[in-house]
Amino acid sequence: MTDRRVGGLRPGIRKKVLGISGSPGAREPRTSLQRDGQGTRPGPFAPLRRRAAMRTPTVLISGASIAGPALAYWLNARGWQTTVVERFEGLREDGQNIDVRGAGREVARRMGIEDAIRAASTGETGTEFVDAAARPLARFAAGTSDSGGATAELEILRGQLSRIIVDRTHDETEYVFGDRIVALDDADDGVTVTFAGGAIRTFDVVVVAEGLRSRTRSMIFLDTDAVRELGFYVAYLTIPRTDDDTDLWRWHSAGRGRSVTLRPDNLGTVRATLAFLSDVQGLDELDREGIVTILRRTFADVGWAAPRVLAALDDAPLYFDAVGQARMPSWTSGRVALLGDAAYCSSPISGMSTRTARRSPGTRRSCARTWTRPRSCRPAHRASPTRAAAPDSPR
Ligand SMILES: Cc1cc2nc3c(=O)[nH]c(=O)nc-3n(C[C@H](O)[C@H](O)[C@H](O)COP(=O)(O)OP(=O)(O)OC[C@H]3O[C@@H](n4cnc5c(N)ncnc54)[C@H](O)[C@@H]3O)c2cc1C
């Protein structure tokens, strides 16, 4: 059967994608009247809209993973016209289990996606530590509280959570796949953005939600060393499920800073990780062959599931990442804001990134403030507003 989806999305998206690349900047902003059908909805942003003579504020969000689409949802609800650009050709389905609890659970509830998340739950029932011969050492049931247990009551694959949020927003948000920002001109009346595909468009606000290794961030925050490397690497793989696999997150600590884990998913496969400490920086910049060689050497003497995972390395989907944190002196500069891992990544080991990405502390308020009083958010170190993009990252 022919897949009619564009970028892995539903057919309705196609028109929007062609719309932007075919006629850059040609789309007329929707007014609040058109959007609501009945006139302007009252709400916290109503005074801002009045101040702008009823013009709908526009935002470009760069990055269609978790933080970007989640912000689009909240801004749509406040009457903004939202565009999301993603450098990949479609939604990225990779990634492992994300727990949904605490503030993240509350945000999911308020976004009306809690049931969809529950329907896509991985079904993981707890965490079990095992020795090299697969003997259980300790077992912890899934935690029902906000912080209890490595496994939460509600777990979902990162890619599926991203798709749920994009599906929730795609009727109102314009999604553009396979493009990226190459230059930004942040002026008093808007940010003029040049895209790699050649389009030039102006937005009231630009939000960079490109993850820890964001390149657009360095166009705005010059000379800022945003990423603090933690000397820790994680390889994420999807491997076939066998009869010996369980619904537990099984975890083997192999010594010398190495661990192997297996987790169930809801797709009939198993999510495996190989994690290790290393003082060597830049291993994540190697090609797949180099990464596979490093993993095979590092885990050659490790027992339990390590041989099975290493054997799968030849053709299993693989995502390899250097673990780091983002620390920024400011999250806004003029009309440009950082969001999610690009702004305040706490690293996957903290288990907090996806939660904070959805929660987007203060960004919605920042967008409103930046739109009306852009200069008030500008940090002192900011230099010339027009910047060219750094070379593309491998990720
Ligand atoms: C493929 C993938 C797999 C992941 N797997 C896991 C996992 O297993 N466990 C875990 O804890 N966390 C994982 N993460 C990270 C996790 O999604 C984030 O920590 C968290 O959800 C915060 O999300 P974010 O939206 O801020 O950033 P991210 O999830 O990192 O998403 C950033 C998005 O921006 C896009 N992007 C990057 N540069 C540009 C650009 N120049 N222009 C346009 N778009 C750009 C990326 O392609 C990506 O879609 C993964 C992220 C990705 C992208």
The ligand as an SDF file (V2000), in Angstrom:
LIG
                    3D

 53 58  0  0  0  0  0  0  0  0999 V2000
   15.9290   10.9640   18.1550 C   0  0  0  0  0  0  0  0  0  0  0  0
   15.9220   11.2490   19.6470 C   0  0  0  0  0  0  0  0  0  0  0  0
   15.9270   10.1880   20.5640 C   0  0  0  0  0  0  0  0  0  0  0  0
   15.9490   10.4560   21.9250 C   0  0  0  0  0  0  0  0  0  0  0  0
   15.9190    9.4070   22.8020 N   0  0  0  0  0  0  0  0  0  0  0  0
   15.8830    9.6210   24.1250 C   0  0  0  0  0  0  0  0  0  0  0  0
   15.8300    8.5530   25.0720 C   0  0  0  0  0  0  0  0  0  0  0  0
   15.8130    7.3970   24.6950 O   0  0  0  0  0  0  0  0  0  0  0  0
   15.8190    8.8410   26.3890 N   0  0  0  0  0  0  0  0  0  0  0  0
   15.8450   10.1270   26.8380 C   0  0  0  0  0  0  0  0  0  0  0  0
   15.8290   10.3360   28.0370 O   0  0  0  0  0  0  0  0  0  0  0  0
   15.8640   11.1640   25.9720 N   0  0  0  0  0  0  0  0  0  0  0  0
   15.9000   10.9510   24.6340 C   0  0  0  0  0  0  0  0  0  0  0  0
   15.9540   12.0020   23.7590 N   0  0  0  0  0  0  0  0  0  0  0  0
   15.9930   13.3690   24.3070 C   0  0  0  0  0  0  0  0  0  0  0  0
   14.6230   13.8320   24.7810 C   0  0  0  0  0  0  0  0  0  0  0  0
   13.7110   13.8450   23.7060 O   0  0  0  0  0  0  0  0  0  0  0  0
   14.8040   15.2040   25.3550 C   0  0  0  0  0  0  0  0  0  0  0  0
   15.7350   15.1320   26.4270 O   0  0  0  0  0  0  0  0  0  0  0  0
   13.5700   15.8710   25.9220 C   0  0  0  0  0  0  0  0  0  0  0  0
   12.3920   15.3090   25.5020 O   0  0  0  0  0  0  0  0  0  0  0  0
   13.5500   17.3620   25.5650 C   0  0  0  0  0  0  0  0  0  0  0  0
   13.1530   17.4690   24.2330 O   0  0  0  0  0  0  0  0  0  0  0  0
   13.4570   18.7120   23.2960 P   0  0  0  0  0  0  0  0  0  0  0  0
   12.2580   18.8260   22.4200 O   0  0  0  0  0  0  0  0  0  0  0  0
   13.8930   19.8920   24.0700 O   0  0  0  0  0  0  0  0  0  0  0  0
   14.7550   18.2590   22.4590 O   0  0  0  0  0  0  0  0  0  0  0  0
   15.0140   16.9740   21.5580 P   0  0  0  0  0  0  0  0  0  0  0  0
   14.1320   15.8480   21.9440 O   0  0  0  0  0  0  0  0  0  0  0  0
   16.4690   16.7410   21.5610 O   0  0  0  0  0  0  0  0  0  0  0  0
   14.5410   17.4340   20.0950 O   0  0  0  0  0  0  0  0  0  0  0  0
   15.1550   18.4350   19.3260 C   0  0  0  0  0  0  0  0  0  0  0  0
   14.5250   18.4420   17.9390 C   0  0  0  0  0  0  0  0  0  0  0  0
   15.0720   19.5240   17.1930 O   0  0  0  0  0  0  0  0  0  0  0  0
   15.4800   19.0480   15.9300 C   0  0  0  0  0  0  0  0  0  0  0  0
   16.5720   19.9050   15.4410 N   0  0  0  0  0  0  0  0  0  0  0  0
   17.8770   19.9040   15.8150 C   0  0  0  0  0  0  0  0  0  0  0  0
   18.5460   20.8620   15.1760 N   0  0  0  0  0  0  0  0  0  0  0  0
   17.6440   21.5010   14.3840 C   0  0  0  0  0  0  0  0  0  0  0  0
   17.7340   22.5980   13.4860 C   0  0  0  0  0  0  0  0  0  0  0  0
   18.8820   23.2490   13.2650 N   0  0  0  0  0  0  0  0  0  0  0  0
   16.6200   22.9950   12.8350 N   0  0  0  0  0  0  0  0  0  0  0  0
   15.4260   22.3530   13.0430 C   0  0  0  0  0  0  0  0  0  0  0  0
   15.2870   21.3000   13.8830 N   0  0  0  0  0  0  0  0  0  0  0  0
   16.3820   20.8830   14.5500 C   0  0  0  0  0  0  0  0  0  0  0  0
   15.9030   17.6040   16.1880 C   0  0  0  0  0  0  0  0  0  0  0  0
   15.9180   16.8480   15.0000 O   0  0  0  0  0  0  0  0  0  0  0  0
   14.8290   17.1600   17.1560 C   0  0  0  0  0  0  0  0  0  0  0  0
   13.6680   16.7320   16.4970 O   0  0  0  0  0  0  0  0  0  0  0  0
   15.9540   11.7970   22.3910 C   0  0  0  0  0  0  0  0  0  0  0  0
   15.9300   12.8500   21.4750 C   0  0  0  0  0  0  0  0  0  0  0  0
   15.9180   12.6000   20.1090 C   0  0  0  0  0  0  0  0  0  0  0  0
   15.8800   13.7540   19.1170 C   0  0  0  0  0  0  0  0  0  0  0  0
  1  2  1  0
  2  3  1  0
  2 52  2  0
  3  4  2  0
  4  5  1  0
  4 50  1  0
  5  6  2  0
  6  7  1  0
  6 13  1  0
  7  8  2  0
  7  9  1  0
  9 10  1  0
 10 11  2  0
 10 12  1  0
 12 13  2  0
 13 14  1  0
 14 15  1  0
 14 50  1  0
 15 16  1  0
 16 17  1  0
 16 18  1  0
 18 19  1  0
 18 20  1  0
 20 21  1  0
 20 22  1  0
 22 23  1  0
 23 24  1  0
 24 25  2  0
 24 26  1  0
 24 27  1  0
 27 28  1  0
 28 29  2  0
 28 30  1  0
 28 31  1  0
 31 32  1  0
 32 33  1  0
 33 34  1  0
 33 48  1  0
 34 35  1  0
 35 36  1  0
 35 46  1  0
 36 37  1  0
 36 45  1  0
 37 38  2  0
 38 39  1  0
 39 40  1  0
 39 45  2  0
 40 41  1  0
 40 42  2  0
 42 43  1  0
 43 44  2  0
 44 45  1  0
 46 47  1  0
 46 48  1  0
 48 49  1  0
 50 51  2  0
 51 52  1  0
 52 53  1  0
M  END
$$$$
